[in-house]
Amino acid sequence: MKKTIIFIFTVCLALTTLAQNGSKVAHTIKGKVVDSESNRPVSYTNIGLEGTFFGTASDSEGNFELKIPEEMVDKAIYFSAVGFKNQQFPVKDLFSKEFAVIKLQPQSYGVGEVDIAAQNMVLIRILRMASENIKYNYGSGPFNMHFAYSNEKTVDGAVQSPQVAQVLLYDASGYTHPSKADAFKARNYSVTKEQNDDDYSFSTAQLNLDDLLEFDWARSASGVLNPALLNDYKLELESQPVIDGKEYWVITFSPKVPSLATTGDYYAGALKGKITVNKEDYSVLKIEGQVVAAKNNKQGRALGIGQSNTDFLTDLIYSFEVDYKDLLLKRVSLDKSYSYAGKKVSEQSALEMNRAHTNNLTVVDSRDYFPGE
């Protein structure tokens, strides 16, 4: 694993200027973590500033580099690795050292478990940093985003006419305070059908718009981008690809026990996914996954089904993919198969962002649907 460097900064996007006071770097600490008895490098040491999400991890050779923001020079820095005793001392103690050698004392631990457990700590640190840096890496509101919406459905082998529309989204606060509550309050949209299409009627269930937008975990700090849930997932490092000249981590995830919080689906029985994170600034490039659920409410996968309700979807298998480009939500797709009213249904829905702006805004104050004619 290459050196992990933390950049705390203010990102200026073409979309908008983030409302942040950029953190000034007071000092850069470089060093190596080693075993105090053998002087062998300690790989994947968890390194952080006490009481914050700021931190990094040593690479496979024990090397690390950490930029300390000016407002955090009085914090304590800790070093923890599976199989070793924790070390903690004032961060200023390292400022006078050009290259710090941190010696950790071994302690009894199952040798066969060290690599897996240590890597899991590193992956948790990476995903915490991805979550913490959302407010720096993405745009603050208010802004409009214009999406092309499409839906194609096949029922018992018969292909139905595709539905195409334009979606105008208004986000009053953007990614400044990512959370489910903020996303629900601040995000509204209106839907307009394509002018030359045959007449058809949209409904909440047909659109899947809320489901599509909820997969934007960066906006809602959900799933593996919710630091409070990270210990509820099994995490593995799949690969470290170079994409368009930038280095990334690809981390696979699956909940230890599927729940509404970890899957976003009230009835999910399984979720397998992966997230692609930029090594430099911890921005998210892609989130993808596949879910198996016994049933779903027609109005949304996050809703329960009342005992008297017999109008719902069953035997669902669906996959989702969320793409970010230029630090903006670019595309969300949802492909699912299920049974409904005794028929087999295959359905593909997608939102493709084609324009975003912060001037000449159209304020949308509700989640609207085109009602048909």
C-alpha positions as CSV (number, residue, x, y, z in Angstrom):
1,M,0.0,0.0,0.0
2,K,1.4,3.4,-1.0
3,K,1.7,6.2,1.5
4,T,-1.6,7.6,2.7
5,I,-1.6,11.4,2.8
6,I,-4.4,13.5,4.3
7,F,-5.3,16.7,2.6
8,I,-7.6,19.0,4.6
9,F,-8.5,21.7,2.2
10,T,-11.2,23.8,0.6
11,V,-12.2,22.6,-2.9
12,C,-13.4,25.1,-5.4
13,L,-15.7,23.5,-7.9
14,A,-17.1,24.8,-11.2
15,L,-20.4,24.2,-9.6
16,T,-19.9,26.4,-6.6
17,T,-17.3,27.6,-4.0
18,L,-17.4,25.7,-0.8
19,A,-18.3,27.8,2.2
20,Q,-15.2,26.7,4.2
21,N,-12.3,28.5,5.8
22,G,-9.5,26.3,4.5
23,S,-7.2,24.7,7.1
24,K,-3.6,25.8,7.0
25,V,-1.0,23.0,7.4
26,A,1.2,23.7,10.4
27,H,3.6,20.8,10.0
28,T,4.0,17.6,8.1
29,I,5.1,14.6,10.1
30,K,7.0,11.8,8.2
31,G,8.2,8.6,9.8
32,K,8.1,4.9,10.2
33,V,6.5,2.5,12.7
34,V,8.6,-0.4,13.8
35,D,8.5,-3.3,16.2
36,S,10.5,-2.2,19.3
37,E,12.0,-5.7,19.7
38,S,12.9,-6.7,16.1
39,N,12.9,-3.3,14.4
40,R,10.7,-4.8,11.7
41,P,8.2,-2.5,10.1
42,V,4.7,-2.5,11.5
43,S,2.3,-2.5,8.5
44,Y,-1.1,-0.8,8.5
45,T,-0.7,1.0,11.8
46,N,-3.8,3.1,12.6
47,I,-2.5,6.7,13.2
48,G,-4.8,9.6,14.2
49,L,-5.4,12.8,16.2
50,E,-7.3,12.1,19.3
51,G,-11.0,13.1,19.3
52,T,-11.1,13.7,15.5
53,F,-11.4,11.7,12.2
54,F,-8.0,13.1,11.0
55,G,-5.5,10.4,10.6
56,T,-3.8,8.0,8.3
57,A,-2.2,4.5,8.3
58,S,1.3,3.2,7.7
59,D,1.9,1.4,4.5
60,S,3.1,-2.2,4.1
61,E,6.6,-1.0,5.0
62,G,5.6,0.9,8.1
63,N,6.0,4.3,6.5
64,F,3.6,7.2,7.0
65,E,3.1,10.9,6.3
66,L,0.6,13.1,8.1
67,K,-0.2,16.8,7.5
68,I,-1.2,18.5,10.8
69,P,-3.8,21.3,10.4
70,E,-2.9,24.5,12.3
71,E,-5.9,24.2,14.6
72,M,-4.9,20.7,15.7
73,V,-1.3,21.2,16.8
74,D,-2.3,20.8,20.5
75,K,-3.9,17.4,20.0
76,A,-2.5,14.1,21.0
77,I,-1.5,11.7,18.3
78,Y,-2.0,7.9,18.7
79,F,-0.5,4.8,17.1
80,S,-2.4,1.5,17.3
81,A,-1.8,-1.8,15.6
82,V,-3.1,-5.2,16.1
83,G,-0.6,-7.2,18.2
84,F,1.0,-4.1,19.7
85,K,0.5,-1.8,22.7
86,N,-1.0,1.6,21.8
87,Q,1.3,4.6,21.8
88,Q,0.0,8.2,22.4
89,F,1.8,11.5,23.0
90,P,1.5,15.2,22.1
91,V,1.7,15.8,18.4
92,K,4.2,18.6,19.0
93,D,6.7,16.1,20.2
94,L,7.2,15.0,16.6
95,F,7.6,18.5,15.1
96,S,11.3,18.7,15.8
97,K,12.1,15.4,14.1
98,E,12.8,15.3,10.4
99,F,11.9,11.6,10.3
100,A,10.2,10.0,13.3
101,V,10.7,6.4,14.2
102,I,7.8,5.2,16.3
103,K,8.5,2.0,18.2
104,L,5.6,-0.1,19.3
105,Q,5.9,-2.8,21.9
106,P,4.5,-6.3,21.0
107,Q,1.7,-7.9,23.0
108,S,0.2,-11.3,22.8
109,Y,-2.2,-11.8,19.9
110,G,-3.2,-14.5,17.5
111,V,-0.6,-14.3,14.7
112,G,-3.0,-15.7,12.1
113,E,-5.4,-12.8,12.8
114,V,-3.0,-9.9,12.7
115,D,-3.0,-9.1,9.0
116,I,-6.8,-9.3,8.5
117,A,-7.6,-7.3,11.7
118,A,-4.9,-4.7,10.9
119,Q,-6.1,-4.2,7.4
120,N,-9.7,-3.9,8.6
121,M,-8.6,-1.0,10.9
122,V,-7.0,0.7,7.9
123,L,-10.1,0.3,5.8
124,I,-12.3,1.7,8.5
125,R,-9.9,4.7,8.7
126,I,-10.1,5.2,4.9
127,L,-13.9,5.2,4.9
128,R,-14.1,7.5,8.0
129,M,-11.9,9.9,6.1
130,A,-14.1,9.6,3.0
131,S,-17.1,10.5,5.1
132,E,-15.3,13.3,7.0
133,N,-14.1,14.9,3.7
134,I,-17.5,14.9,2.0
135,K,-18.0,18.5,3.1
136,Y,-14.7,19.5,1.5
137,N,-14.9,17.4,-1.7
138,Y,-18.4,18.2,-2.8
139,G,-20.5,21.3,-3.5
140,S,-22.4,23.4,-0.9
141,G,-25.9,24.6,-1.8
142,P,-28.1,26.1,-2.9
143,F,-27.8,24.7,-6.5
144,N,-29.9,23.1,-9.3
145,M,-29.0,19.8,-11.0
146,H,-30.7,18.8,-14.2
147,F,-31.1,15.0,-14.8
148,A,-32.3,12.9,-17.7
149,Y,-34.5,10.2,-16.3
150,S,-35.2,6.9,-18.0
151,N,-37.2,3.7,-17.1
152,E,-37.5,0.5,-19.1
153,K,-39.6,-2.4,-18.0
154,T,-40.3,-5.9,-19.2
155,V,-43.3,-7.8,-17.8
156,D,-43.5,-11.6,-18.4
157,G,-41.2,-11.1,-21.4
158,A,-43.3,-8.3,-23.0
159,V,-41.3,-5.0,-23.4
160,Q,-43.2,-1.9,-22.4
161,S,-42.8,1.5,-23.9
162,P,-39.8,3.2,-22.2
163,Q,-40.5,6.3,-20.1
164,V,-38.2,9.3,-20.5
165,A,-38.4,12.6,-18.5
166,Q,-36.4,15.5,-17.3
167,V,-35.8,15.9,-13.5
168,L,-35.0,19.3,-12.0
169,L,-33.4,18.9,-8.5
170,Y,-33.1,21.8,-6.1
171,D,-30.7,21.3,-3.1
172,A,-30.8,24.1,-0.6
173,S,-27.7,23.0,1.4
174,G,-25.7,20.6,-0.8
175,Y,-23.1,18.4,0.8
176,T,-22.1,20.9,3.5
177,H,-24.0,18.9,6.2
178,P,-24.4,15.4,4.8
179,S,-27.1,13.4,6.5
180,K,-30.4,11.6,5.8
181,A,-32.4,14.3,7.6
182,D,-30.7,17.2,5.7
183,A,-31.0,15.4,2.4
184,F,-34.8,14.9,3.0
185,K,-35.4,18.5,4.0
186,A,-33.1,20.2,1.5
187,R,-33.6,18.2,-1.6
188,N,-36.7,18.6,-3.7
189,Y,-37.4,17.9,-7.4
190,S,-39.9,18.3,-10.2
191,V,-40.4,16.0,-13.2
192,T,-41.4,16.8,-16.7
193,K,-42.0,14.3,-19.5
194,E,-40.3,14.6,-22.9
195,Q,-42.5,16.7,-25.2
196,N,-42.7,14.3,-28.1
197,D,-43.4,11.2,-26.2
198,D,-46.8,9.4,-26.1
199,D,-48.9,10.4,-23.2
200,Y,-48.4,8.3,-20.0
201,S,-48.8,8.8,-16.4
202,F,-46.1,8.8,-13.7
203,S,-46.7,7.7,-10.2
204,T,-44.4,7.6,-7.1
205,A,-44.0,3.8,-7.5
206,Q,-43.2,4.0,-11.2
207,L,-40.5,6.6,-10.9
208,N,-38.2,5.1,-8.3
209,L,-36.8,8.6,-7.9
210,D,-36.5,8.6,-4.1
211,D,-34.9,5.2,-4.3
212,L,-32.4,6.4,-6.9
213,L,-31.5,9.5,-5.0
214,E,-31.0,7.6,-1.7
215,F,-28.2,5.7,-3.3
216,D,-26.2,9.0,-3.2
217,W,-24.6,8.0,0.1
218,A,-22.2,10.9,0.0
219,R,-25.2,13.3,0.3
220,S,-26.9,11.4,3.1
221,A,-23.7,10.0,4.8
222,S,-25.4,6.6,4.6
223,G,-24.1,3.0,4.4
224,V,-20.4,2.7,4.5
225,L,-20.1,6.5,4.5
226,N,-21.7,6.6,7.9
227,P,-18.8,6.2,10.4
228,A,-21.1,4.9,13.1
229,L,-21.9,1.9,11.0
230,L,-18.5,0.8,9.9
231,N,-18.0,-1.9,12.5
232,D,-21.2,-3.5,11.2
233,Y,-19.6,-4.3,7.9
234,K,-17.2,-6.9,6.7
235,L,-14.6,-4.9,4.7
236,E,-11.9,-6.1,2.3
237,L,-9.4,-4.3,0.0
238,E,-10.1,-5.6,-3.5
239,S,-7.6,-3.6,-5.5
240,Q,-5.7,-0.4,-5.8
241,P,-6.2,0.7,-9.4
242,V,-4.9,3.8,-11.2
243,I,-7.8,5.5,-13.0
244,D,-7.1,8.5,-15.3
245,G,-3.7,8.9,-13.6
246,K,-5.1,8.9,-10.1
247,E,-4.7,6.2,-7.4
248,Y,-7.7,4.6,-5.8
249,W,-8.7,2.0,-3.2
250,V,-11.5,-0.4,-4.1
251,I,-13.1,-1.7,-0.9
252,T,-15.7,-4.4,-0.8
253,F,-18.3,-4.4,1.9
254,S,-21.2,-6.5,3.2
255,P,-23.2,-6.1,6.4
256,K,-22.5,-8.7,9.1
257,V,-26.3,-8.6,9.8
258,P,-28.4,-6.9,7.1
259,S,-30.5,-4.1,8.4
260,L,-32.3,-1.0,7.2
261,A,-29.4,1.1,8.4
262,T,-26.7,-0.9,6.6
263,T,-28.6,-1.7,3.4
264,G,-31.3,1.1,3.0
265,D,-33.8,-1.7,2.4
266,Y,-36.4,-2.7,5.1
267,Y,-36.5,-6.3,4.0
268,A,-32.9,-6.9,2.6
269,G,-31.6,-10.3,3.3
270,A,-28.1,-9.7,1.8
271,L,-26.0,-6.9,0.4
272,K,-22.6,-7.1,-1.4
273,G,-21.0,-3.9,-2.6
274,K,-17.9,-2.0,-3.3
275,I,-16.7,1.6,-3.1
276,T,-13.9,3.3,-5.0
277,V,-12.1,6.0,-3.0
278,N,-9.4,8.5,-4.2
279,K,-6.1,8.1,-2.3
280,E,-5.3,11.7,-2.4
281,D,-8.4,13.5,-1.2
282,Y,-10.7,10.6,-0.1
283,S,-13.3,11.6,-2.7
284,V,-15.7,8.8,-3.8
285,L,-15.6,7.9,-7.5
286,K,-18.1,5.0,-7.5
287,I,-20.5,3.1,-5.2
288,E,-22.1,-0.1,-6.4
289,G,-23.9,-3.1,-4.9
290,Q,-26.3,-5.9,-5.2
291,V,-29.2,-6.6,-2.8
292,V,-31.5,-9.6,-2.3
293,A,-34.8,-8.9,-0.6
294,A,-37.9,-11.1,0.1
295,K,-40.2,-8.2,-0.6
296,N,-40.5,-4.4,-1.0
297,N,-43.1,-1.8,-0.5
298,K,-44.1,-0.3,-3.9
299,Q,-43.6,3.2,-2.6
300,G,-39.9,2.6,-1.7
301,R,-37.5,0.0,-0.5
302,A,-37.0,1.8,2.9
303,L,-40.6,1.5,3.9
304,G,-42.3,-1.3,5.8
305,I,-45.4,-3.2,4.6
306,G,-48.5,-3.2,6.8
307,Q,-50.1,-6.5,7.7
308,S,-53.2,-5.7,5.7
309,N,-51.3,-4.6,2.6
310,T,-51.2,-7.2,-0.1
311,D,-50.0,-4.9,-2.9
312,F,-46.2,-5.2,-2.8
313,L,-43.2,-6.6,-4.7
314,T,-41.7,-10.0,-3.9
315,D,-38.5,-12.0,-4.7
316,L,-36.3,-9.0,-5.5
317,I,-32.8,-9.0,-6.8
318,Y,-31.4,-5.6,-7.7
319,S,-28.1,-3.9,-8.4
320,F,-27.3,-0.2,-8.1
321,E,-24.4,2.0,-9.3
322,V,-23.6,5.5,-8.3
323,D,-20.9,7.5,-10.3
324,Y,-19.3,10.8,-9.3
325,K,-17.4,13.0,-11.7
326,D,-15.6,16.3,-11.1
327,L,-16.7,15.9,-7.5
328,L,-20.4,15.9,-8.4
329,L,-23.1,13.2,-8.5
330,K,-23.0,12.2,-12.2
331,R,-25.2,9.1,-12.6
332,V,-27.4,6.7,-10.6
333,S,-28.8,3.5,-12.0
334,L,-31.0,0.8,-10.5
335,D,-31.6,-2.6,-12.3
336,K,-34.0,-4.9,-10.6
337,S,-36.1,-8.0,-11.1
338,Y,-39.1,-9.0,-9.0
339,S,-42.5,-10.6,-9.0
340,Y,-45.7,-8.5,-8.9
341,A,-49.3,-9.7,-9.2
342,G,-48.1,-13.1,-10.4
343,K,-45.9,-11.6,-13.1
344,K,-42.1,-11.6,-13.5
345,V,-40.8,-8.0,-14.0
346,S,-37.5,-6.7,-15.0
347,E,-36.9,-3.0,-14.6
348,Q,-34.0,-0.6,-15.3
349,S,-34.1,3.0,-14.1
350,A,-31.4,5.7,-14.3
351,L,-30.7,9.4,-13.6
352,E,-28.0,11.0,-15.7
353,M,-26.9,14.5,-14.6
354,N,-26.3,16.8,-17.6
355,R,-26.1,20.3,-16.0
356,A,-25.6,21.9,-12.6
357,H,-25.5,25.6,-11.7
358,T,-25.7,28.0,-8.7
359,N,-27.0,31.1,-10.5
360,N,-30.5,31.8,-11.9
361,L,-31.8,29.1,-9.6
362,T,-35.2,27.5,-9.8
363,V,-36.4,26.8,-6.2
364,V,-38.4,23.6,-5.9
365,D,-40.3,23.4,-2.6
366,S,-41.7,19.8,-2.8
367,R,-41.0,16.4,-4.3
368,D,-43.3,16.7,-7.4
369,Y,-44.4,14.2,-10.0
370,F,-45.8,14.7,-13.5
371,P,-49.4,13.6,-13.1
372,G,-50.2,12.7,-16.7
373,E,-53.0,14.2,-18.8
